[in-house]
């Protein structure tokens, strides 16, 4: 595959083209305040970036620089968007001279990123510069500051800015978190971790079975299904003050999902004998019933504005995915390929739904489909059971559970199915991930 090239064209403000994305350079102490267009050919591959070592005088600054370099490298690699290249030995003309763009071009670089770390009254200051390696134009110059405990955050803030600069799309990966289920203690409990699998924290300690965790969009509440009472009950926890209520409606209470733009959580209840979907308020009080069809209705997921709900129903026989307006109306079937389609997850961009499908060969694979039922795309294959897809907050990636390496483990992939890899290495099984937006 040929190395992708990028053009930047200065344009009048009112000029619009369907094939270009306007990018405003992000700047503190900006040297250029011009507008650029980043033109990428679809399928052209990753952006080749020379990521230079951060310069530091020594002592604590050098330690900080090494830490930030590791964070930036792992963060950019995580996105699957970049081909990270080492800086050539003659990257600068002299020890502290200007950048040698000929040397950068010789290794196939399209973008150069590098900077320096300094210590100002005990505060870490990271100065980063980004250049177009083809033209030598400065694209971004920005400073990031924080104390020694915020080095990881500083590195990821730069990663987010670089992704937005080069793609024209706001990056919400860095700083986001996931909740998931693990049996590492011998019981199925709920855990939370950073987007990259780091900083794992146990949230429940029921010493029973806790399943299907879901966090509200504002990050205030955690809902899950808990079997402490001997049957599936819905639990809701205020994550700020740690107060927890057991909803405890008669019958089954399973698979919660928060409705976007509200503080209501949808769940399956059997109040009238049939498994139907209801909305519950954070205080545990019933808001209203959403579905009214015979047959099991489970696994709700909501459009970004909360106006529509996708869910799994057996009303047509085998489990299939349907969409209906939350305020009422007839449910519309979305999936027609495959006889057993479950676990839908609505993209935060609003255009697609990811779901799991049982295949004739016994595998469970993940697919995505447009909300109008078109554009079916299979993302996983030949890797046993792949379940519980959940979109990253910006819709660029999907996390899921897979048994391809034996037990159930968490994996991530880009939204087109590329770059599939294990998220973390943790004792026991991990499953049912749910990706959360950063607060």
LOPA-561664 format. One line per 3 residues: number of its first residue (from 1); their letters; for each residue x, y, z of N, C-alpha, C. Coordinates in pm, whole numbers, plus 50000, padded with zeros to 5 digits. Layout:
BEGIN
NUM) a) X/Y/Z/X/Y/Z/X/Y/Z | ...
***
This chain:
BEGIN
1) xxx) 50085/49881/50000/50000/50000/50000/50089/50124/50000 | 50057/50218/49914/50136/50340/49907/50118/50423/50032 | 50224/50494/50069/50216/50583/50185/50116/50694/50156
4) xxx) 50024/50719/50248/49922/50821/50229/49983/50959/50233 | 49937/51047/50146/49982/51187/50144/49867/51277/50180 | 49899/51392/50237/49798/51488/50280/49828/51625/50221
7) xxx) 49723/51694/50176/49735/51829/50123/49669/51926/50218 | 49726/52043/50231/49662/52150/50307/49640/52268/50215 | 49519/52318/50210/49485/52423/50115/49419/52536/50191
10) xxx) 49472/52656/50180/49410/52773/50241/49288/52811/50158 | 49171/52835/50223/49047/52857/50150/48968/52970/50213 | 48879/53034/50138/48788/53132/50196/48693/53066/50294
13) xxx) 48642/53144/50387/48560/53089/50495/48433/53023/50444 | 48372/53078/50337/48241/53027/50295/48249/52910/50199 | 48371/52872/50159/48384/52762/50064/48356/52629/50133
16) xxx) 48272/52545/50072/48236/52417/50132/48257/52306/50030 | 48313/52194/50075/48325/52077/49987/48291/51953/50065 | 48224/51860/50005/48180/51739/50072/48294/51645/50103
19) xxx) 48410/51667/50043/48518/51572/50057/48628/51620/50151 | 48610/51735/50213/48716/51791/50298/48661/51820/50436 | 48750/51821/50532/48716/51853/50670/48798/51972/50716
22) xxx) 48730/52075/50763/48799/52195/50809/48861/52170/50945 | 48987/52203/50958/49058/52183/51083/49113/52316/51131 | 49080/52353/51252/49137/52473/51312/49253/52431/51399
25) xxx) 49372/52482/51375/49485/52445/51460/49458/52480/51606 | 49487/52385/51695/49471/52407/51838/49597/52475/51889 | 49582/52584/51959/49704/52660/51988/49699/52733/52119
28) xxx) 49813/52725/52190/49851/52818/52296/49982/52878/52248 | 49996/53008/52252/50114/53075/52197/50130/53038/52049 | 50019/53051/51975/50017/53004/51835/50111/53085/51748
31) xxx) 50177/53015/51658/50260/53082/51559/50185/53095/51426 | 50088/53010/51406/50005/53018/51286/49860/53006/51328 | 49774/53094/51278/49631/53089/51308/49551/53068/51181
34) xxx) 49614/53003/51085/49546/52980/50957/49460/52856/50965 | 49374/52840/50866/49287/52724/50857/49346/52626/50757 | 49325/52496/50785/49378/52392/50698/49269/52292/50663
37) xxx) 49289/52230/50553/49204/52120/50512/49289/51994/50511 | 49241/51890/50579/49311/51761/50574/49235/51670/50478 | 49298/51631/50372/49234/51547/50271/49293/51406/50282
40) xxx) 49209/51311/50316/49254/51173/50327/49173/51088/50231 | 49240/51007/50152/49170/50916/50064/49121/50797/50146 | 48995/50758/50123/48939/50647/50197/49021/50521/50171
43) xxx) 49056/50450/50280/49133/50328/50266/49279/50351/50241 | 49327/50475/50253/49466/50505/50221/49562/50455/50327 | 49513/50414/50444/49600/50359/50546/49626/50455/50659
46) xxx) 49722/50418/50743/49753/50496/50861/49838/50618/50827 | 49832/50717/50916/49913/50837/50900/50050/50809/50958 | 50154/50830/50878/50291/50804/50923/50344/50923/51002
49) xxx) 50372/50901/51129/50412/51007/51221/50548/50974/51281 | 50641/51067/51272/50764/51057/51349/50737/51118/51485 | 50746/51036/51589/50724/51080/51726/50860/51089/51793
52) xxx) 50908/51211/51808/51042/51232/51861/51040/51224/52014 | 51156/51192/52071/51168/51190/52216/51156/51332/52272 | 51086/51344/52384/51070/51473/52448/51203/51516/52510
55) xxx) 51241/51638/52481/51368/51691/52530/51351/51739/52673 | 51450/51706/52760/51448/51753/52898/51592/51774/52945 | 51610/51863/53042/51744/51898/53089/51806/51788/53174
58) xxx) 51725/51710/53240/51777/51607/53328/51699/51602/53457 | 51739/51511/53549/51672/51501/53677/51527/51463/53664 | 51441/51530/53740/51298/51499/53739/51237/51521/53602
61) xxx) 51282/51626/53532/51227/51654/53400/51248/51537/53304 | 51364/51471/53310/51390/51357/53223/51299/51240/53256 | 51275/51218/53384/51182/51112/53425/51042/51143/53376
64) xxx) 51001/51268/53392/50869/51308/53343/50859/51290/53192 | 50964/51327/53121/50964/51317/52975/50950/51171/52931 | 51023/51080/52995/51013/50939/52959/50872/50886/52985
67) xxx) 50812/50927/53095/50676/50884/53127/50576/50933/53023 | 50588/51061/52987/50495/51119/52889/50516/51057/52752 | 50641/51033/52714/50667/50970/52585/50598/50834/52575
70) xxx) 50607/50755/52683/50541/50625/52683/50391/50636/52671 | 50333/50734/52741/50189/50756/52735/50144/50796/52596 | 50216/50891/52534/50178/50938/52401/50190/50825/52299
73) xxx) 50297/50751/52306/50317/50641/52211/50207/50536/52224 | 50176/50495/52347/50072/50394/52366/49934/50448/52328 | 49910/50578/52356/49782/50636/52322/49758/50645/52173
76) xxx) 49858/50692/52098/49843/50701/51953/49834/50563/51890 | 49909/50468/51943/49904/50331/51892/49766/50270/51916 | 49704/50303/52029/49574/50248/52065/49468/50283/51961
79) xxx) 49477/50401/51903/49373/50446/51810/49371/50367/51680 | 49483/50306/51643/49491/50236/51516/49497/50327/51395 | 49520/50458/51419/49521/50556/51309/49661/50586/51258
82) xxx) 49763/50549/51335/49897/50598/51306/49998/50487/51285 | 50092/50515/51196/50213/50436/51180/50324/50516/51246 | 50366/50475/51366/50462/50551/51444/50605/50515/51403
85) xxx) 50680/50616/51361/50816/50597/51311/50916/50657/51409 | 51033/50592/51426/51137/50654/51509/51198/50773/51436 | 51243/50870/51513/51306/50987/51452/51441/50947/51392
88) xxx) 51471/50988/51268/51603/50960/51211/51712/51030/51291 | 51834/50976/51287/51944/51030/51366/51973/51176/51333 | 51954/51212/51206/51982/51349/51163/51853/51431/51152
91) xxx) 51758/51406/51247/51630/51475/51242/51647/51625/51260 | 51755/51667/51325/51781/51810/51341/51915/51845/51278 | 51922/51962/51224/52044/52012/51161/52133/52072/51269
94) xxx) 52213/51986/51331/52292/52028/51446/52222/51986/51574 | 52290/51998/51687/52237/51947/51812/52104/52010/51851 | 52089/52139/51830/51964/52208/51865/51915/52289/51746
97) xxx) 51946/52242/51625/51911/52318/51506/51769/52294/51460 | 51739/52348/51343/51606/52335/51285/51581/52191/51241 | 51454/52156/51225/51418/52022/51181/51469/51998/51040
100) xxx) 51516/51877/51016/51565/51836/50886/51451/51763/50814 | 51374/51837/50737/51256/51778/50675/51293/51680/50564 | 51408/51696/50504/51453/51598/50406/51474/51463/50472
103) xxx) 51532/51465/50593/51552/51340/50666/51417/51278/50703 | 51320/51361/50741/51188/51310/50774/51121/51247/50652 | 51134/51313/50538/51075/51260/50416/51141/51129/50375
106) xxx) 51270/51114/50405/51342/50994/50364/51292/50869/50436 | 51231/50886/50556/51179/50770/50628/51027/50756/50608 | 50970/50836/50519/50829/50824/50487/50736/50897/50581
109) xxx) 50787/50993/50657/50704/51065/50753/50612/51165/50683 | 50491/51174/50730/50396/51276/50685/50380/51385/50789 | 50399/51347/50915/50382/51440/51027/50497/51419/51125
112) xxx) 50545/51528/51182/50644/51522/51288/50583/51578/51415 | 50603/51509/51529/50557/51559/51659/50670/51546/51759 | 50698/51651/51831/50802/51648/51932/50790/51768/52023
115) xxx) 50864/51765/52133/50853/51877/52226/50955/51869/52337 | 50929/51944/52442/51021/51953/52555/50944/51952/52686 | 51013/51910/52791/50955/51906/52924/51036/51998/53015
118) xxx) 50969/52081/53093/51038/52169/53187/50967/52165/53321 | 51037/52214/53420/50987/52217/53557/50977/52362/53601 | 50853/52407/53623/50831/52544/53667/50766/52542/53804
121) xxx) 50849/52564/53908/50802/52566/54047/50733/52435/54084 | 50791/52324/54038/50738/52193/54070/50628/52145/53979 | 50586/52229/53886/50481/52192/53791/50544/52149/53659
124) xxx) 50494/52039/53602/50544/51990/53474/50482/52069/53360 | 50565/52117/53269/50519/52190/53151/50566/52114/53027 | 50471/52063/52950/50501/51991/52826/50469/52081/52708
127) xxx) 50572/52121/52632/50553/52202/52511/50565/52110/52390 | 50459/52102/52310/50458/52013/52194/50435/52091/52066 | 50505/52050/51961/50490/52110/51828/50464/51999/51727
130) xxx) 50378/52029/51630/50345/51933/51524/50366/52002/51390 | 50440/51936/51302/50471/51990/51170/50422/51896/51060 | 50383/51955/50948/50362/51881/50825/50501/51849/50770
133) xxx) 50537/51721/50769/50671/51682/50728/50693/51702/50578 | 50587/51713/50502/50600/51730/50356/50628/51875/50319 | 50561/51968/50388/50576/52110/50353/50661/52187/50454
136) xxx) 50683/52131/50572/50756/52200/50676/50671/52300/50752 | 50540/52300/50731/50452/52398/50795/50419/52356/50938 | 50423/52451/51029/50383/52427/51167/50231/52415/51173
139) xxx) 50181/52304/51224/50038/52281/51233/49981/52311/51371 | 50061/52286/51473/50011/52307/51608/50128/52328/51702 | 50112/52421/51795/50209/52440/51904/50127/52466/52029
142) xxx) 50143/52377/52127/50056/52386/52244/50131/52338/52368 | 50098/52399/52482/50159/52363/52610/50055/52294/52698 | 50102/52195/52773/50019/52120/52866/50087/52125/53003
145) xxx) 50012/52147/53107/50072/52160/53239/49996/52076/53340 | 50066/52039/53446/50006/51962/53554/50111/51923/53654 | 50068/51866/53765/50166/51819/53862/50212/51679/53822
148) xxx) 50298/51623/53904/50362/51496/53870/50261/51383/53856 | 50149/51392/53923/50046/51287/53915/49960/51299/53789 | 49978/51407/53713/49893/51431/53596/49967/51410/53464
151) xxx) 50084/51347/53468/50163/51326/53345/50085/51242/53243 | 50020/51138/53292/49942/51052/53202/49831/51132/53135 | 49762/51213/53212/49655/51296/53157/49710/51396/53055
154) xxx) 49825/51455/53083/49886/51551/52991/49919/51485/52857 | 49978/51365/52864/50011/51295/52741/49888/51262/52658 | 49782/51220/52724/49661/51184/52652/49587/51307/52598
157) xxx) 49602/51420/52666/49542/51543/52611/49609/51580/52479 | 49740/51561/52472/49808/51586/52345/49761/51486/52239 | 49747/51360/52275/49699/51259/52180/49563/51299/52122
160) xxx) 49472/51342/52208/49339/51383/52162/49347/51502/52068 | 49433/51599/52100/49448/51715/52013/49507/51676/51878 | 49603/51584/51878/49665/51543/51752/49565/51467/51664
163) xxx) 49486/51379/51723/49385/51307/51646/49286/51404/51584 | 49241/51502/51663/49144/51599/51609/49208/51684/51499 | 49332/51722/51517/49402/51803/51418/49413/51732/51285
166) xxx) 49446/51603/51288/49476/51530/51165/49355/51461/51103 | 49246/51445/51177/49127/51381/51122/49009/51475/51110 | 49012/51588/51182/48899/51678/51180/48784/51633/51267
169) xxx) 48805/51525/51345/48699/51472/51430/48744/51477/51575 | 48655/51522/51662/48688/51531/51803/48710/51392/51859 | 48819/51374/51930/48855/51244/51987/48812/51238/52132
172) xxx) 48725/51141/52163/48673/51125/52299/48723/50997/52365 | 48823/50934/52305/48878/50811/52362/48949/50838/52493 | 49040/50934/52491/49132/50954/52602/49059/51019/52720
175) xxx) 49069/50953/52834/48995/50997/52952/48866/50921/52971 | 48822/50844/52870/48701/50764/52884/48729/50639/52968 | 48623/50574/53013/48636/50455/53098/48541/50346/53051
178) xxx) 48560/50227/53107/48471/50114/53080/48429/50052/53212 | 48308/49998/53215/48267/49908/53322/48250/49770/53261 | 48272/49667/53341/48265/49531/53290/48246/49435/53406
181) xxx) 48224/49308/53374/48205/49202/53473/48329/49113/53474 | 48377/49077/53594/48486/48981/53606/48462/48889/53725 | 48512/48766/53714/48502/48670/53824/48639/48647/53888
184) xxx) 48726/48745/53885/48862/48730/53935/48865/48692/54083 | 48763/48728/54161/48758/48695/54304/48684/48565/54331 | 48634/48501/54226/48551/48382/54243/48404/48413/54232
187) xxx) 48369/48542/54237/48232/48588/54218/48228/48685/54102 | 48114/48693/54037/48099/48789/53928/48065/48925/53986 | 48162/49017/53973/48147/49152/54027/48167/49255/53916
190) xxx) 48126/49380/53944/48140/49488/53847/48270/49563/53873 | 48342/49594/53765/48468/49667/53773/48464/49786/53677 | 48555/49880/53701/48574/49993/53610/48722/50006/53578
193) xxx) 48754/50047/53455/48894/50070/53417/48901/50186/53319 | 49022/50236/53296/49043/50336/53193/49022/50273/53055 | 49010/50358/52953/48982/50311/52817/49083/50208/52767
196) xxx) 49207/50212/52819/49311/50123/52772/49334/50005/52865 | 49240/49980/52957/49250/49866/53046/49331/49891/53171 | 49381/50012/53191/49462/50044/53308/49373/50091/53424
199) xxx) 49431/50092/53545/49366/50146/53665/49231/50080/53693 | 49234/49947/53708/49113/49870/53735/49068/49892/53879 | 48938/49918/53897/48879/49940/54029/48754/49852/54042
202) xxx) 48742/49779/54153/48623/49698/54178/48512/49785/54235 | 48392/49776/54175/48280/49861/54217/48180/49789/54306 | 48162/49659/54289/48067/49585/54371/48141/49476/54448
205) xxx) 48082/49436/54559/48138/49327/54639/48022/49246/54697 | 47931/49204/54611/47811/49134/54655/47839/48988/54689 | 47952/48935/54641/47987/48793/54657/47873/48705/54608
208) xxx) 47818/48748/54496/47708/48675/54431/47731/48681/54281 | 47629/48718/54207/47639/48734/54062/47590/48873/54026 | 47680/48956/53976/47645/49090/53929/47671/49095/53779
211) xxx) 47573/49142/53702/47582/49135/53555/47535/49265/53491 | 47562/49276/53362/47514/49382/53271/47523/49522/53329 | 47643/49569/53363/47657/49705/53418/47630/49812/53315
214) xxx) 47572/49922/53359/47546/50037/53271/47558/50164/53354 | 47632/50261/53303/47650/50389/53370/47576/50497/53292 | 47509/50585/53363/47434/50694/53298/47529/50786/53224
217) xxx) 47476/50857/53125/47559/50943/53039/47631/51051/53118 | 47571/51098/53227/47635/51202/53307/47730/51144/53411 | 47744/51011/53414/47837/50947/53504/47790/50940/53649
220) xxx) 47665/50974/53676/47616/50980/53815/47576/50844/53870 | 47519/50759/53783/47457/50637/53834/47510/50512/53763 | 47522/50406/53841/47553/50273/53789/47431/50185/53812
223) xxx) 47387/50117/53707/47277/50020/53719/47329/49883/53677 | 47281/49780/53744/47321/49645/53707/47218/49545/53759 | 47230/49421/53710/47145/49311/53756/47222/49232/53861
226) xxx) 47158/49208/53976/47226/49143/54088/47140/49026/54139 | 47207/48913/54170/47137/48792/54214/47154/48767/54364 | 47188/48869/54442/47209/48851/54585/47086/48793/54654
229) xxx) 46968/48833/54610/46843/48786/54672/46803/48647/54625 | 46879/48593/54531/46844/48462/54475/46770/48470/54343 | 46733/48592/54302/46669/48613/54173/46723/48743/54114
232) xxx) 46707/48765/53985/46764/48886/53924/46689/49013/53963 | 46759/49101/54034/46703/49230/54074/46783/49342/54010 | 46717/49455/53987/46785/49574/53937/46837/49655/54055
235) xxx) 46968/49690/54050/47029/49776/54150/47074/49905/54082 | 47059/50017/54154/47104/50147/54105/47188/50212/54215 | 47310/50255/54178/47400/50317/54274/47434/50459/54232
238) xxx) 47425/50551/54326/47476/50686/54307/47627/50680/54326 | 47703/50703/54220/47848/50686/54227/47916/50795/54308 | 47847/50904/54333/47906/51013/54412/47900/50982/54561
241) xxx) 47782/50950/54612/47769/50926/54756/47764/50777/54792 | 47773/50689/54689/47780/50543/54707/47650/50482/54761 | 47542/50557/54767/47414/50499/54810/47361/50407/54701
244) xxx) 47305/50294/54742/47258/50194/54647/47115/50154/54683 | 47030/50146/54582/46893/50098/54604/46869/49971/54523 | 46788/49885/54580/46743/49765/54510/46601/49791/54462
247) xxx) 46583/49790/54330/46450/49820/54275/46352/49711/54315 | 46391/49585/54297/46315/49473/54353/46171/49462/54308 | 46143/49487/54180/46008/49463/54130/45982/49313/54122
250) xxx) 45858/49269/54133/45828/49127/54125/45874/49067/53992 | 45922/48944/53995/45963/48876/53873/46104/48910/53832 | 46127/48914/53701/46260/48933/53644/46291/49082/53629
253) xxx) 46415/49123/53665/46465/49259/53644/46603/49248/53582 | 46615/49263/53452/46743/49233/53386/46782/49339/53282 | 46914/49339/53250/46974/49411/53138/46935/49559/53130
256) xxx) 46982/49642/53224/46948/49784/53220/47028/49861/53115 | 46972/49973/53070/47041/50066/52979/46984/50205/53003 | 47072/50304/53023/47028/50440/53050/46984/50509/52921
259) xxx) 46874/50579/52930/46824/50656/52816/46902/50787/52808 | 46964/50812/52694/47042/50934/52675/46955/51057/52691 | 47016/51164/52744/46952/51294/52765/46846/51291/52874
262) xxx) 46841/51184/52953/46747/51175/53065/46817/51108/53183 | 46748/51098/53295/46800/51022/53408/46718/50894/53429 | 46662/50842/53320/46582/50720/53326/46663/50601/53274
265) xxx) 46640/50485/53335/46706/50363/53292/46599/50264/53246 | 46624/50202/53131/46532/50102/53078/46577/49964/53123 | 46480/49878/53153/46511/49741/53194/46393/49651/53161
268) xxx) 46420/49522/53157/46314/49425/53132/46253/49381/53264 | 46120/49391/53275/46046/49348/53392/45937/49251/53350 | 45890/49171/53445/45780/49077/53417/45661/49110/53507
271) xxx) 45628/49238/53516/45519/49281/53603/45385/49222/53562 | 45366/49204/53430/45239/49151/53380/45255/49011/53324 | 45363/48942/53366/45383/48804/53322/45474/48791/53202
274) xxx) 45463/48883/53106/45548/48881/52988/45671/48968/53012 | 45782/48938/52946/45903/49018/52961/45894/49141/52870 | 45868/49256/52932/45853/49381/52859/45954/49485/52910
277) xxx) 45974/49589/52831/46069/49695/52867/45997/49811/52934 | 46059/49860/53043/46005/49970/53121/46115/50073/53146 | 46074/50196/53175/46166/50300/53220/46154/50316/53371
280) xxx) 46272/50322/53437/46279/50336/53582/46356/50463/53615 | 46311/50537/53717/46384/50655/53763/46495/50615/53860 | 46593/50701/53883/46705/50665/53972/46662/50630/54115
283) xxx) 46544/50678/54158/46496/50644/54292/46427/50509/54295 | 46424/50439/54181/46365/50306/54174/46218/50305/54138 | 46157/50421/54124/46015/50426/54091/45993/50404/53942
286) xxx) 45884/50336/53913/45850/50305/53775/45805/50431/53702 | 45864/50458/53585/45825/50573/53504/45713/50535/53408 | 45741/50441/53319/45636/50394/53228/45682/50272/53151
289) xxx) 45587/50207/53089/45612/50088/53007/45641/50131/52864 | 45735/50061/52800/45778/50098/52665/45727/50003/52557 | 45719/49873/52586/45677/49775/52485/45549/49706/52529
292) xxx) 45470/49665/52427/45339/49606/52454/45311/49490/52359 | 45410/49408/52334/45394/49298/52239/45422/49166/52307 | 45348/49064/52273/45374/48932/52327/45511/48884/52280
295) xxx) 45580/48811/52366/45714/48768/52335/45816/48848/52414 | 45932/48792/52432/46035/48853/52515/46092/48978/52449 | 46099/49088/52525/46164/49212/52482/46275/49244/52582
298) xxx) 46400/49247/52535/46515/49267/52624/46621/49353/52556 | 46729/49379/52629/46852/49444/52578/46827/49577/52509 | 46774/49676/52580/46751/49807/52517/46881/49884/52496
301) xxx) 46882/49970/52396/46989/50066/52371/46927/50185/52302 | 46979/50306/52330/46910/50427/52286/46991/50506/52185 | 46919/50577/52098/46982/50671/52006/47048/50782/52086
304) xxx) 47144/50855/52027/47215/50959/52103/47124/51063/52167 | 47013/51098/52102/46923/51199/52158/46816/51138/52248 | 46816/51005/52264/46721/50939/52352/46582/50926/52299
307) xxx) 46559/50963/52173/46423/50960/52118/46382/50823/52066 | 46479/50738/52036/46451/50605/51980/46521/50498/52062 | 46466/50379/52058/46521/50266/52131/46533/50146/52038
310) xxx) 46648/50083/52038/46665/49954/51973/46663/49847/52081 | 46612/49731/52050/46601/49625/52149/46587/49490/52079 | 46596/49384/52157/46582/49248/52105/46442/49198/52139
313) xxx) 46376/49140/52040/46242/49087/52061/46224/48954/51989 | 46140/48868/52048/46105/48740/51985/45966/48746/51922 | 45915/48867/51903/45780/48880/51851/45763/48823/51711
316) xxx) 45874/48810/51636/45866/48752/51502/45913/48607/51500 | 45938/48550/51618/45984/48412/51627/46116/48403/51700 | 46227/48406/51626/46359/48405/51686/46403/48548/51723
319) xxx) 46501/48562/51811/46543/48696/51853/46597/48779/51737 | 46541/48899/51721/46584/48994/51618/46586/49134/51680 | 46649/49227/51610/46663/49363/51660/46556/49452/51597
322) xxx) 46490/49528/51683/46385/49619/51642/46419/49761/51690 | 46357/49860/51625/46369/50000/51667/46229/50059/51678 | 46208/50138/51783/46081/50210/51795/46104/50345/51862
325) xxx) 46013/50437/51839/46016/50566/51906/45985/50546/52054 | 46057/50614/52140/46034/50600/52283/45896/50651/52322 | 45851/50755/52255/45721/50813/52288/45605/50733/52233
328) xxx) 45634/50622/52167/45527/50538/52115/45537/50517/51966 | 45465/50420/51917/45467/50391/51775/45501/50244/51752 | 45489/50202/51627/45513/50063/51591/45662/50034/51582
331) xxx) 45701/49922/51639/45841/49880/51631/45873/49833/51490 | 45990/49870/51442/46035/49833/51307/46152/49737/51318 | 46140/49622/51249/46248/49523/51251/46365/49572/51168
334) xxx) 46487/49556/51221/46608/49604/51154/46689/49489/51095 | 46702/49378/51166/46787/49267/51122/46703/49157/51057 | 46750/49110/50943/46683/49001/50871/46781/48891/50832
337) xxx) 46910/48918/50841/47012/48817/50813/47051/48751/50945 | 47038/48618/50952/47066/48547/51075/46941/48524/51156 | 46936/48413/51228/46817/48374/51303/46824/48405/51451
340) xxx) 46940/48455/51499/46955/48479/51642/47045/48600/51662 | 46985/48719/51663/47060/48845/51673/47026/48915/51804 | 47130/48947/51882/47108/49000/52017/47211/49109/52050
343) xxx) 47199/49162/52172/47296/49255/52232/47325/49378/52146 | 47222/49452/52106/47246/49571/52023/47313/49683/52102 | 47393/49764/52032/47458/49882/52089/47453/49993/51986
346) xxx) 47385/50104/52019/47364/50214/51925/47487/50303/51922 | 47538/50332/51804/47656/50416/51790/47628/50557/51842 | 47725/50619/51910/47707/50758/51956/47695/50856/51841
349) xxx) 47733/50815/51719/47712/50900/51602/47570/50890/51550 | 47497/50790/51598/47355/50778/51566/47322/50702/51440 | 47422/50661/51363/47393/50603/51232/47396/50452/51225
352) xxx) 47455/50385/51323/47474/50240/51315/47440/50173/51447 | 47416/50043/51437/47395/49959/51554/47488/49839/51542 | 47564/49812/51647/47646/49691/51654/47566/49586/51730
355) xxx) 47585/49459/51695/47512/49353/51765/47585/49220/51748 | 47543/49120/51825/47599/48986/51818/47503/48894/51746 | 47558/48802/51668/47474/48711/51590/47529/48569/51598
358) xxx) 47441/48473/51633/47478/48332/51635/47479/48278/51492 | 47594/48222/51452/47611/48175/51316/47580/48025/51303 | 47559/47981/51181/47527/47841/51156/47639/47748/51198
361) xxx) 47765/47797/51193/47879/47714/51231/47903/47712/51382 | 47815/47774/51459/47826/47774/51604/47901/47894/51660 | 47967/47973/51575/48035/48093/51622/47932/48201/51656
364) xxx) 47974/48292/51743/47899/48415/51766/47987/48529/51718 | 47937/48608/51624/48017/48715/51566/47946/48849/51579 | 48026/48954/51568/47975/49090/51581/47956/49151/51443
367) xxx) 47843/49215/51424/47807/49283/51300/47770/49427/51333 | 47776/49513/51232/47715/49645/51242/47620/49663/51125 | 47519/49744/51147/47417/49767/51045/47369/49911/51059
370) xxx) 47334/49973/50948/47276/50107/50954/47138/50100/51020 | 47093/50209/51079/46967/50207/51153/46848/50185/51060 | 46866/50205/50929/46757/50176/50835/46761/50033/50785
373) xxx) 46854/49951/50838/46863/49811/50799/46957/49783/50684 | 47019/49885/50628/47113/49866/50517/47256/49856/50568 | 47348/49827/50477/47490/49834/50507/47541/49732/50607
376) xxx) 47488/49611/50606/47532/49507/50699/47680/49476/50678 | 47756/49474/50788/47900/49447/50781/47941/49357/50897 | 48005/49244/50866/48055/49152/50968/48194/49197/51012
379) xxx) 48216/49209/51144/48342/49259/51195/48434/49150/51248 | 48380/49041/51300/48462/48933/51354/48430/48803/51282 | 48528/48712/51277/48506/48581/51215/48620/48488/51256
382) xxx) 48590/48358/51258/48692/48258/51285/48754/48270/51423 | 48681/48324/51520/48739/48346/51653/48640/48314/51764 | 48570/48202/51749/48480/48148/51852/48366/48243/51885
385) xxx) 48353/48280/52014/48239/48360/52058/48280/48506/52078 | 48215/48596/52006/48241/48741/52016/48108/48808/52048 | 48100/48870/52165/47972/48918/52215/47983/49055/52282
388) xxx) 47868/49110/52317/47855/49233/52395/47934/49351/52337 | 47907/49389/52212/47978/49506/52158/47933/49634/52226 | 48027/49727/52243/47997/49858/52300/48086/49961/52233
391) xxx) 48028/50070/52186/48100/50172/52110/48181/50263/52202 | 48293/50310/52152/48366/50417/52220/48283/50545/52211 | 48308/50642/52299/48224/50763/52302/48223/50842/52172
394) xxx) 48328/50830/52090/48330/50902/51962/48295/50813/51843 | 48258/50689/51869/48218/50598/51761/48331/50545/51677 | 48455/50567/51718/48569/50524/51636/48611/50381/51664
397) xxx) 48572/50326/51780/48615/50193/51819/48502/50117/51886 | 48521/49987/51902/48423/49900/51967/48498/49807/52062 | 48448/49794/52184/48499/49693/52276/48401/49578/52280
400) xxx) 48450/49458/52310/48364/49340/52308/48429/49228/52388 | 48353/49122/52412/48403/49002/52478/48433/48897/52374 | 48545/48826/52388/48581/48719/52295/48642/48602/52370
403) xxx) 48619/48480/52319/48679/48359/52375/48788/48305/52284 | 48840/48387/52195/48937/48340/52095/49066/48289/52158 | 49094/48326/52281/49216/48280/52347/49186/48191/52467
406) xxx) 49067/48135/52471/49029/48046/52579/48913/48099/52658 | 48942/48163/52773/48835/48221/52854/48780/48348/52792 | 48681/48404/52859/48622/48530/52812/48711/48647/52851
409) xxx) 48754/48724/52752/48841/48838/52774/48787/48958/52697 | 48827/49078/52740/48785/49200/52672/48881/49231/52557 | 48825/49266/52443/48900/49304/52324/48851/49439/52276
412) xxx) 48930/49504/52193/48890/49627/52125/48924/49614/51978 | 48856/49693/51895/48884/49699/51752/48838/49833/51700 | 48889/49872/51586/48838/49990/51519/48698/49962/51467
415) xxx) 48622/50066/51440/48481/50050/51407/48458/49974/51277 | 48562/49961/51194/48549/49883/51071/48595/49738/51089 | 48628/49699/51213/48669/49562/51241/48818/49538/51237
418) xxx) 48895/49638/51199/49040/49622/51192/49103/49640/51331 | 49230/49599/51340/49310/49624/51461/49250/49559/51585 | 49208/49434/51576/49151/49363/51689/49262/49314/51781
421) xxx) 49249/49345/51912/49349/49298/52008/49290/49299/52148 | 49354/49221/52237/49308/49209/52374/49333/49338/52449 | 49234/49378/52531/49243/49506/52601/49333/49497/52725
424) xxx) 49318/49392/52803/49390/49382/52930/49422/49236/52959 | 49514/49216/53051/49550/49083/53098/49521/49079/53248 | 49412/49013/53282/49358/49014/53418/49314/48873/53453
427) xxx) 49330/48833/53579/49289/48700/53620/49139/48680/53599 | 49101/48555/53572/48961/48522/53554/48906/48565/53420 | 48774/48559/53408/48705/48602/53286/48663/48748/53300
430) xxx) 48659/48817/53187/48604/48953/53179/48502/48954/53066 | 48389/49017/53089/48284/49018/52988/48190/49135/53009 | 48096/49150/52916/47990/49251/52921/48043/49393/52941
433) xxx) 48136/49438/52855/48189/49574/52872/48089/49680/52829 | 48099/49796/52890/48019/49912/52850/48112/50033/52854 | 48129/50099/52739/48224/50210/52727/48157/50340/52767
436) xxx) 48223/50418/52852/48164/50540/52906/48237/50662/52855 | 48164/50769/52837/48224/50895/52799/48294/50958/52919 | 48406/51028/52892/48478/51098/52998/48388/51206/53057
439) x) 48401/51230/53187/48319/51333/53252/48367/51472/53210
***
